[in-house]
């Protein structure tokens, strides 16, 4: 309730939460970069 009654005569989230937005898009190809890190570790062991 304290979050809803944050300001005088104001009901809603605080400004930092109100001004955020998220954009989600489907990617054509996902590059996880798994091989790059593994190659460096294997060469360090040699």
CHARMM internal coordinates of N, CA and C (Angstrom, degrees):
IC EDIT
DIST 1 N 1 CA 1.4518
DIST 1 CA 1 C 1.5147
ANGL 1 N 1 CA 1 C 110.75
DIST 1 C 2 N 1.3109
ANGL 1 CA 1 C 2 N 118.00
DIHE 1 N 1 CA 1 C 2 N -34.14
DIST 2 N 2 CA 1.4657
ANGL 1 C 2 N 2 CA 120.41
DIHE 1 CA 1 C 2 N 2 CA -179.45
DIST 2 CA 2 C 1.5277
ANGL 2 N 2 CA 2 C 110.87
DIHE 1 C 2 N 2 CA 2 C -61.94
DIST 2 C 3 N 1.3259
ANGL 2 CA 2 C 3 N 116.41
DIHE 2 N 2 CA 2 C 3 N -33.91
DIST 3 N 3 CA 1.4628
ANGL 2 C 3 N 3 CA 119.38
DIHE 2 CA 2 C 3 N 3 CA 179.49
DIST 3 CA 3 C 1.5317
ANGL 3 N 3 CA 3 C 110.42
DIHE 2 C 3 N 3 CA 3 C -69.27
DIST 3 C 4 N 1.3197
ANGL 3 CA 3 C 4 N 118.00
DIHE 3 N 3 CA 3 C 4 N -34.99
DIST 4 N 4 CA 1.4615
ANGL 3 C 4 N 4 CA 120.39
DIHE 3 CA 3 C 4 N 4 CA -179.76
DIST 4 CA 4 C 1.5179
ANGL 4 N 4 CA 4 C 111.99
DIHE 3 C 4 N 4 CA 4 C -73.97
DIST 4 C 5 N 1.3180
ANGL 4 CA 4 C 5 N 117.19
DIHE 4 N 4 CA 4 C 5 N -30.27
DIST 5 N 5 CA 1.4602
ANGL 4 C 5 N 5 CA 120.71
DIHE 4 CA 4 C 5 N 5 CA -179.46
DIST 5 CA 5 C 1.5229
ANGL 5 N 5 CA 5 C 110.25
DIHE 4 C 5 N 5 CA 5 C -102.68
DIST 5 C 6 N 1.3335
ANGL 5 CA 5 C 6 N 116.80
DIHE 5 N 5 CA 5 C 6 N 40.74
DIST 6 N 6 CA 1.4659
ANGL 5 C 6 N 6 CA 121.90
DIHE 5 CA 5 C 6 N 6 CA -173.75
DIST 6 CA 6 C 1.5252
ANGL 6 N 6 CA 6 C 111.32
DIHE 5 C 6 N 6 CA 6 C -66.47
DIST 6 C 7 N 1.3127
ANGL 6 CA 6 C 7 N 117.78
DIHE 6 N 6 CA 6 C 7 N -45.88
DIST 7 N 7 CA 1.4571
ANGL 6 C 7 N 7 CA 120.47
DIHE 6 CA 6 C 7 N 7 CA -176.81
DIST 7 CA 7 C 1.5122
ANGL 7 N 7 CA 7 C 111.16
DIHE 6 C 7 N 7 CA 7 C -117.10
DIST 7 C 8 N 1.3018
ANGL 7 CA 7 C 8 N 116.01
DIHE 7 N 7 CA 7 C 8 N 173.01
DIST 8 N 8 CA 1.4582
ANGL 7 C 8 N 8 CA 120.96
DIHE 7 CA 7 C 8 N 8 CA 179.27
DIST 8 CA 8 C 1.5295
ANGL 8 N 8 CA 8 C 109.73
DIHE 7 C 8 N 8 CA 8 C -67.95
DIST 8 C 9 N 1.3341
ANGL 8 CA 8 C 9 N 115.86
DIHE 8 N 8 CA 8 C 9 N 119.50
DIST 9 N 9 CA 1.4605
ANGL 8 C 9 N 9 CA 122.54
DIHE 8 CA 8 C 9 N 9 CA 178.41
DIST 9 CA 9 C 1.5324
ANGL 9 N 9 CA 9 C 111.64
DIHE 8 C 9 N 9 CA 9 C 57.00
DIST 9 C 10 N 1.3204
ANGL 9 CA 9 C 10 N 117.63
DIHE 9 N 9 CA 9 C 10 N 37.40
DIST 10 N 10 CA 1.4681
ANGL 9 C 10 N 10 CA 121.74
DIHE 9 CA 9 C 10 N 10 CA -179.92
DIST 10 CA 10 C 1.5133
ANGL 10 N 10 CA 10 C 109.20
DIHE 9 C 10 N 10 CA 10 C -129.02
DIST 10 C 11 N 1.3068
ANGL 10 CA 10 C 11 N 117.10
DIHE 10 N 10 CA 10 C 11 N 125.84
DIST 11 N 11 CA 1.4561
ANGL 10 C 11 N 11 CA 121.78
DIHE 10 CA 10 C 11 N 11 CA 177.76
DIST 11 CA 11 C 1.5242
ANGL 11 N 11 CA 11 C 108.45
DIHE 10 C 11 N 11 CA 11 C -122.76
DIST 11 C 12 N 1.2920
ANGL 11 CA 11 C 12 N 116.49
DIHE 11 N 11 CA 11 C 12 N 122.91
DIST 12 N 12 CA 1.4569
ANGL 11 C 12 N 12 CA 122.33
DIHE 11 CA 11 C 12 N 12 CA -178.60
DIST 12 CA 12 C 1.5140
ANGL 12 N 12 CA 12 C 109.03
DIHE 11 C 12 N 12 CA 12 C 153.11
DIST 12 C 13 N 1.3048
ANGL 12 CA 12 C 13 N 116.00
DIHE 12 N 12 CA 12 C 13 N -173.72
DIST 13 N 13 CA 1.4607
ANGL 12 C 13 N 13 CA 119.32
DIHE 12 CA 12 C 13 N 13 CA -178.97
DIST 13 CA 13 C 1.5218
ANGL 13 N 13 CA 13 C 110.60
DIHE 12 C 13 N 13 CA 13 C -76.63
DIST 13 C 14 N 1.3122
ANGL 13 CA 13 C 14 N 115.67
DIHE 13 N 13 CA 13 C 14 N 166.44
DIST 14 N 14 CA 1.4627
ANGL 13 C 14 N 14 CA 120.20
DIHE 13 CA 13 C 14 N 14 CA 176.47
DIST 14 CA 14 C 1.5270
ANGL 14 N 14 CA 14 C 108.61
DIHE 13 C 14 N 14 CA 14 C -69.99
DIST 14 C 15 N 1.3110
ANGL 14 CA 14 C 15 N 117.36
DIHE 14 N 14 CA 14 C 15 N 163.93
DIST 15 N 15 CA 1.4574
ANGL 14 C 15 N 15 CA 121.81
DIHE 14 CA 14 C 15 N 15 CA -173.01
DIST 15 CA 15 C 1.5128
ANGL 15 N 15 CA 15 C 114.63
DIHE 14 C 15 N 15 CA 15 C -58.90
DIST 15 C 16 N 1.3261
ANGL 15 CA 15 C 16 N 117.62
DIHE 15 N 15 CA 15 C 16 N -38.20
DIST 16 N 16 CA 1.4663
ANGL 15 C 16 N 16 CA 119.73
DIHE 15 CA 15 C 16 N 16 CA -177.36
DIST 16 CA 16 C 1.5225
ANGL 16 N 16 CA 16 C 111.38
DIHE 15 C 16 N 16 CA 16 C -64.86
DIST 16 C 17 N 1.3182
ANGL 16 CA 16 C 17 N 118.44
DIHE 16 N 16 CA 16 C 17 N -34.61
DIST 17 N 17 CA 1.4627
ANGL 16 C 17 N 17 CA 120.85
DIHE 16 CA 16 C 17 N 17 CA 177.48
DIST 17 CA 17 C 1.5252
ANGL 17 N 17 CA 17 C 111.71
DIHE 16 C 17 N 17 CA 17 C -80.54
DIST 17 C 18 N 1.3063
ANGL 17 CA 17 C 18 N 117.24
DIHE 17 N 17 CA 17 C 18 N -32.19
DIST 18 N 18 CA 1.4575
ANGL 17 C 18 N 18 CA 121.19
DIHE 17 CA 17 C 18 N 18 CA -176.42
DIST 18 CA 18 C 1.5316
ANGL 18 N 18 CA 18 C 111.19
DIHE 17 C 18 N 18 CA 18 C -70.08
DIST 18 C 19 N 1.3334
ANGL 18 CA 18 C 19 N 117.72
DIHE 18 N 18 CA 18 C 19 N -33.49
DIST 19 N 19 CA 1.4583
ANGL 18 C 19 N 19 CA 121.60
DIHE 18 CA 18 C 19 N 19 CA -173.15
DIST 19 CA 19 C 1.5239
ANGL 19 N 19 CA 19 C 113.26
DIHE 18 C 19 N 19 CA 19 C -90.24
DIST 19 C 20 N 1.3203
ANGL 19 CA 19 C 20 N 119.04
DIHE 19 N 19 CA 19 C 20 N 2.29
DIST 20 N 20 CA 1.4585
ANGL 19 C 20 N 20 CA 121.20
DIHE 19 CA 19 C 20 N 20 CA -179.93
DIST 20 CA 20 C 1.5237
ANGL 20 N 20 CA 20 C 110.33
DIHE 19 C 20 N 20 CA 20 C -91.35
DIST 20 C 21 N 1.3286
ANGL 20 CA 20 C 21 N 115.90
DIHE 20 N 20 CA 20 C 21 N 148.04
DIST 21 N 21 CA 1.4563
ANGL 20 C 21 N 21 CA 120.52
DIHE 20 CA 20 C 21 N 21 CA 172.68
DIST 21 CA 21 C 1.5191
ANGL 21 N 21 CA 21 C 108.16
DIHE 20 C 21 N 21 CA 21 C -147.60
DIST 21 C 22 N 1.3081
ANGL 21 CA 21 C 22 N 116.02
DIHE 21 N 21 CA 21 C 22 N 157.75
DIST 22 N 22 CA 1.4591
ANGL 21 C 22 N 22 CA 122.57
DIHE 21 CA 21 C 22 N 22 CA -177.87
DIST 22 CA 22 C 1.5208
ANGL 22 N 22 CA 22 C 108.37
DIHE 21 C 22 N 22 CA 22 C -125.95
DIST 22 C 23 N 1.3332
ANGL 22 CA 22 C 23 N 116.07
DIHE 22 N 22 CA 22 C 23 N 133.41
DIST 23 N 23 CA 1.4590
ANGL 22 C 23 N 23 CA 121.06
DIHE 22 CA 22 C 23 N 23 CA 176.09
DIST 23 CA 23 C 1.5268
ANGL 23 N 23 CA 23 C 108.14
DIHE 22 C 23 N 23 CA 23 C -111.37
DIST 23 C 24 N 1.3123
ANGL 23 CA 23 C 24 N 116.80
DIHE 23 N 23 CA 23 C 24 N 123.93
DIST 24 N 24 CA 1.4621
ANGL 23 C 24 N 24 CA 122.34
DIHE 23 CA 23 C 24 N 24 CA -179.20
DIST 24 CA 24 C 1.5229
ANGL 24 N 24 CA 24 C 108.23
DIHE 23 C 24 N 24 CA 24 C -116.19
DIST 24 C 25 N 1.3460
ANGL 24 CA 24 C 25 N 115.16
DIHE 24 N 24 CA 24 C 25 N 124.51
DIST 25 N 25 CA 1.4588
ANGL 24 C 25 N 25 CA 120.22
DIHE 24 CA 24 C 25 N 25 CA 178.34
DIST 25 CA 25 C 1.5226
ANGL 25 N 25 CA 25 C 109.49
DIHE 24 C 25 N 25 CA 25 C -130.17
DIST 25 C 26 N 1.3125
ANGL 25 CA 25 C 26 N 116.42
DIHE 25 N 25 CA 25 C 26 N 148.29
DIST 26 N 26 CA 1.4600
ANGL 25 C 26 N 26 CA 121.61
DIHE 25 CA 25 C 26 N 26 CA 177.64
DIST 26 CA 26 C 1.5297
ANGL 26 N 26 CA 26 C 109.12
DIHE 25 C 26 N 26 CA 26 C -79.63
DIST 26 C 27 N 1.3427
ANGL 26 CA 26 C 27 N 116.12
DIHE 26 N 26 CA 26 C 27 N 130.38
DIST 27 N 27 CA 1.4557
ANGL 26 C 27 N 27 CA 121.16
DIHE 26 CA 26 C 27 N 27 CA -179.72
DIST 27 CA 27 C 1.5244
ANGL 27 N 27 CA 27 C 109.85
DIHE 26 C 27 N 27 CA 27 C -90.26
DIST 27 C 28 N 1.3397
ANGL 27 CA 27 C 28 N 116.51
DIHE 27 N 27 CA 27 C 28 N 145.18
DIST 28 N 28 CA 1.4594
ANGL 27 C 28 N 28 CA 120.96
DIHE 27 CA 27 C 28 N 28 CA 177.39
DIST 28 CA 28 C 1.5208
ANGL 28 N 28 CA 28 C 110.72
DIHE 27 C 28 N 28 CA 28 C -72.21
DIST 28 C 29 N 1.3261
ANGL 28 CA 28 C 29 N 117.36
DIHE 28 N 28 CA 28 C 29 N -42.55
DIST 29 N 29 CA 1.4574
ANGL 28 C 29 N 29 CA 121.16
DIHE 28 CA 28 C 29 N 29 CA -178.48
DIST 29 CA 29 C 1.5256
ANGL 29 N 29 CA 29 C 108.22
DIHE 28 C 29 N 29 CA 29 C -138.34
DIST 29 C 30 N 1.3109
ANGL 29 CA 29 C 30 N 116.61
DIHE 29 N 29 CA 29 C 30 N 133.11
DIST 30 N 30 CA 1.4576
ANGL 29 C 30 N 30 CA 121.48
DIHE 29 CA 29 C 30 N 30 CA 179.68
DIST 30 CA 30 C 1.5196
ANGL 30 N 30 CA 30 C 108.65
DIHE 29 C 30 N 30 CA 30 C -102.93
DIST 30 C 31 N 1.3310
ANGL 30 CA 30 C 31 N 116.87
DIHE 30 N 30 CA 30 C 31 N 120.72
DIST 31 N 31 CA 1.4659
ANGL 30 C 31 N 31 CA 121.73
DIHE 30 CA 30 C 31 N 31 CA 177.64
DIST 31 CA 31 C 1.5227
ANGL 31 N 31 CA 31 C 107.48
DIHE 30 C 31 N 31 CA 31 C -104.73
DIST 31 C 32 N 1.3245
ANGL 31 CA 31 C 32 N 116.96
DIHE 31 N 31 CA 31 C 32 N 103.64
DIST 32 N 32 CA 1.4623
ANGL 31 C 32 N 32 CA 121.19
DIHE 31 CA 31 C 32 N 32 CA -176.63
DIST 32 CA 32 C 1.5232
ANGL 32 N 32 CA 32 C 112.34
DIHE 31 C 32 N 32 CA 32 C -78.60
DIST 32 C 33 N 1.3307
ANGL 32 CA 32 C 33 N 118.53
DIHE 32 N 32 CA 32 C 33 N -16.75
DIST 33 N 33 CA 1.4713
ANGL 32 C 33 N 33 CA 123.63
DIHE 32 CA 32 C 33 N 33 CA -179.96
DIST 33 CA 33 C 1.5191
ANGL 33 N 33 CA 33 C 111.64
DIHE 32 C 33 N 33 CA 33 C 60.52
DIST 33 C 34 N 1.3220
ANGL 33 CA 33 C 34 N 117.70
DIHE 33 N 33 CA 33 C 34 N 32.92
DIST 34 N 34 CA 1.4683
ANGL 33 C 34 N 34 CA 121.20
DIHE 33 CA 33 C 34 N 34 CA 179.62
DIST 34 CA 34 C 1.5244
ANGL 34 N 34 CA 34 C 111.74
DIHE 33 C 34 N 34 CA 34 C -70.63
DIST 34 C 35 N 1.3231
ANGL 34 CA 34 C 35 N 117.79
DIHE 34 N 34 CA 34 C 35 N -41.00
DIST 35 N 35 CA 1.4592
ANGL 34 C 35 N 35 CA 120.84
DIHE 34 CA 34 C 35 N 35 CA -173.89
DIST 35 CA 35 C 1.5251
ANGL 35 N 35 CA 35 C 112.59
DIHE 34 C 35 N 35 CA 35 C -69.66
DIST 35 C 36 N 1.3250
ANGL 35 CA 35 C 36 N 118.24
DIHE 35 N 35 CA 35 C 36 N -33.30
DIST 36 N 36 CA 1.4634
ANGL 35 C 36 N 36 CA 120.37
DIHE 35 CA 35 C 36 N 36 CA -176.29
DIST 36 CA 36 C 1.5217
ANGL 36 N 36 CA 36 C 111.59
DIHE 35 C 36 N 36 CA 36 C -62.73
DIST 36 C 37 N 1.3023
ANGL 36 CA 36 C 37 N 117.98
DIHE 36 N 36 CA 36 C 37 N -48.26
DIST 37 N 37 CA 1.4586
ANGL 36 C 37 N 37 CA 120.86
DIHE 36 CA 36 C 37 N 37 CA -179.50
DIST 37 CA 37 C 1.5152
ANGL 37 N 37 CA 37 C 112.06
DIHE 36 C 37 N 37 CA 37 C -67.36
DIST 37 C 38 N 1.3191
ANGL 37 CA 37 C 38 N 117.93
DIHE 37 N 37 CA 37 C 38 N -36.90
DIST 38 N 38 CA 1.4603
ANGL 37 C 38 N 38 CA 122.13
DIHE 37 CA 37 C 38 N 38 CA -178.69
DIST 38 CA 38 C 1.5322
ANGL 38 N 38 CA 38 C 110.33
DIHE 37 C 38 N 38 CA 38 C -67.79
DIST 38 C 39 N 1.3385
ANGL 38 CA 38 C 39 N 117.93
DIHE 38 N 38 CA 38 C 39 N -37.70
DIST 39 N 39 CA 1.4651
ANGL 38 C 39 N 39 CA 121.04
DIHE 38 CA 38 C 39 N 39 CA 179.45
DIST 39 CA 39 C 1.5257
ANGL 39 N 39 CA 39 C 110.96
DIHE 38 C 39 N 39 CA 39 C -63.24
DIST 39 C 40 N 1.3094
ANGL 39 CA 39 C 40 N 117.53
DIHE 39 N 39 CA 39 C 40 N -40.59
DIST 40 N 40 CA 1.4634
ANGL 39 C 40 N 40 CA 120.59
DIHE 39 CA 39 C 40 N 40 CA -179.53
DIST 40 CA 40 C 1.5193
ANGL 40 N 40 CA 40 C 110.77
DIHE 39 C 40 N 40 CA 40 C -66.26
DIST 40 C 41 N 1.3054
ANGL 40 CA 40 C 41 N 117.79
DIHE 40 N 40 CA 40 C 41 N -38.31
DIST 41 N 41 CA 1.4633
ANGL 40 C 41 N 41 CA 121.07
DIHE 40 CA 40 C 41 N 41 CA -179.76
DIST 41 CA 41 C 1.5211
ANGL 41 N 41 CA 41 C 110.22
DIHE 40 C 41 N 41 CA 41 C -68.62
DIST 41 C 42 N 1.3311
ANGL 41 CA 41 C 42 N 117.90
DIHE 41 N 41 CA 41 C 42 N -41.34
DIST 42 N 42 CA 1.4640
ANGL 41 C 42 N 42 CA 120.85
DIHE 41 CA 41 C 42 N 42 CA -179.41
DIST 42 CA 42 C 1.5261
ANGL 42 N 42 CA 42 C 111.21
DIHE 41 C 42 N 42 CA 42 C -65.68
DIST 42 C 43 N 1.3340
ANGL 42 CA 42 C 43 N 118.27
DIHE 42 N 42 CA 42 C 43 N -38.27
DIST 43 N 43 CA 1.4613
ANGL 42 C 43 N 43 CA 120.24
DIHE 42 CA 42 C 43 N 43 CA 179.12
DIST 43 CA 43 C 1.5196
ANGL 43 N 43 CA 43 C 111.09
DIHE 42 C 43 N 43 CA 43 C -70.24
DIST 43 C 44 N 1.3154
ANGL 43 CA 43 C 44 N 118.24
DIHE 43 N 43 CA 43 C 44 N -31.31
DIST 44 N 44 CA 1.4628
ANGL 43 C 44 N 44 CA 121.10
DIHE 43 CA 43 C 44 N 44 CA 178.69
DIST 44 CA 44 C 1.5264
ANGL 44 N 44 CA 44 C 110.72
DIHE 43 C 44 N 44 CA 44 C -68.45
DIST 44 C 45 N 1.3378
ANGL 44 CA 44 C 45 N 117.62
DIHE 44 N 44 CA 44 C 45 N -30.07
DIST 45 N 45 CA 1.4639
ANGL 44 C 45 N 45 CA 121.06
DIHE 44 CA 44 C 45 N 45 CA -179.97
DIST 45 CA 45 C 1.5212
ANGL 45 N 45 CA 45 C 112.03
DIHE 44 C 45 N 45 CA 45 C -73.52
DIST 45 C 46 N 1.3465
ANGL 45 CA 45 C 46 N 117.75
DIHE 45 N 45 CA 45 C 46 N -24.16
DIST 46 N 46 CA 1.4734
ANGL 45 C 46 N 46 CA 121.22
DIHE 45 CA 45 C 46 N 46 CA -176.41
DIST 46 CA 46 C 1.4837
ANGL 46 N 46 CA 46 C 113.13
DIHE 45 C 46 N 46 CA 46 C -71.63
END
COOR INIT
IC SEED 1 N 1 CA 1 C
IC BUILD
